[in-house]
């Protein structure tokens, strides 16, 4: 257990909800292992509280903080600097306090690719259907495009968000992206190599919700859900029963956290 002193630094997660988060375990274990005098906590922050929360981060001189739904985009307005990758994605999930300057990063996409590589799921030159064009969806789609996916099909109930993300990929990478209307999701997902749920559908406590009918999948598919609570989700359980390879969001969570830990501390995360 970390020994708390007057010099102990604070790192944290802000979002809503956050009570399910596994981040405190990941970071506090690493701080203890590396003898880094810091503790990690979670704060449930509603959208109307975000501006005051960022002011508090400055006042408390935190080491840094992670950002989760629903603040990954809106937090950008309150930061001093944003990395090029985070600006391209349009979302921030990691903020470092650099001597009073709050610098926004996005480690979600690279953490996601790390989880795919660890699970030996090949995404290069593949056709991929993604549901959700919000913060997580943008991070995943852009990183897959930069990483060499052949075609990316994007779906969101806000079709303008999906179209905007497709344009970004087409103008900034060599991958090809298209935005489609929701009614075509089952057909497109069935005819893709990989399906990725980047929405909160199926997240605890709504664990019986399904983002898509899993019966369309078989052994030709990889089905991925960025949700990590529950893990696996109902989507993954039923897709696996149909023969699909499945991957939950725990690997992405750990991957992005490992990258964020190095940003905060300057020390590589050792597994």
Secondary structure, 3 states (H helix, E strand, C coil): CCCCCCCCEEEEEEECCCCCCCHHHHHHHHHHHCCCCEEEEEEECCHHHHHHHHHHHHHCCCCEEEECCCCCCHHHHHCCEECHHHHHHCCCCEEEEECCEEEEECCHHHHHHHHHHHCCCCCCCCEEEEECCCHHHHHHHHHHHHHCCCEEEEECCCHHHHHHHHHHHHHHCCCEEEEECHHHHHHHHHCCCEEEECCCCCCCCCCCCCCCCHHHCCCCCEEEECCCCCCCCHHHHHHHHCCCEEECCHHHHHHHHHHHHHHHHCCCCCC
